[in-house]
Amino acid sequence: MSSLDGALPPPVDQDDLGRGPMIMAITWIFQILALGFVTARLIVRKHKQVSWGWSDYLMLAAVIIQLALQSLATSSYTHGMGKHDRSLYPEEMITILKDNWVSVPPGILVGLLSRTSVAILLSRLFSPHRWFTYYLISFTALMWVAGIVQMPLTYLQVRPVEALWNFTLTPERRWDTRIWLYTAYFNQSCCTFSDLTYALFPVIFVWKLHMPLRERISLIFVLCGSFLSMAMSILKTISLGQVANAAVGTPDVQYSSSTQLIYGYTEQSVVIIMGCIPTLRAVMKLNFSKLSNLRKYYMYMRKSSASDDASNGYSDLDTDSNKLNHIPNAKGTSKTSVGVGDPLNRFRQHGGSNDQIPVQQITRTDGYTVTYDTRERIPRETV
């Protein structure tokens, strides 16, 4: 493919995709779930006529950046990401390593935005616990400081910066790798600790309340989700060393470090999902009794429609007509009933005069039904 091909052995087993399909499947599943939860969160806000807050905008920004990173990982997959190093051309290896390093700062930003959104939401939900609010503010600020320090160090540690991923270049200057690596360890450890405490403390607060078993199980589910995010964060921390040494040229470095995409992207998606769950309680608490009543009403309307069609029944029912005020009896004569229509006409029909018309009085009807006899085609009314 280029002059590099003559200096390195040709690739073998190019049809072996390695871990690539597994990485794409897992990361895209969690990405779609994160998008769905954020979309549901914003829809619920709009349905409840609640304006979007800072936590909503931060979470939306986090999922958008995460989607861009997922697209970059998909592009890297088309170049052979996940394959064994021996199955790649040198240019493919350089492209994959470049995508890995380019995605580091945006990945840090996604974690900061999503966790800040969670902290804002928790500070509002548990505002009576002042110490917890102060803890959220201070620890979130610490994470931002660590993340802001790590992002520029990613590209300042080597000159020229292309030497991070292009192993054919000889760096003019390279810092001790441990400077960036220990900074990354500290930042990721803060994220891991936040995943634990941001879920554990709220669960402790709410668990002390008298709650039904169903809500306690929901809290356990939230805590388990946080444990999953924490586990992915720990695994990502372990794999950071492999990412830092990806350009050294040791065998299968790219293949071994490709699993950090699973850990990192899954962690970020899970944080987004768990941060949206508290805002979706209105959806989880659906009033199924209303759905049942709606179904009964639908069945009733179907039966009524079928009955009317079969009997070619009475149509154009006028509530102000005398058809409802005068109903023939079995002998064919007419009788006046208390029904709808003009109340003054009904008053005169009962023998009242204009001088006797009540003034400023309210006629109250507590119950009113209209029935229809399909055999006689006679509307009947009852008060």
Disulfide bonds with the S-S distance in Angstrom:
none
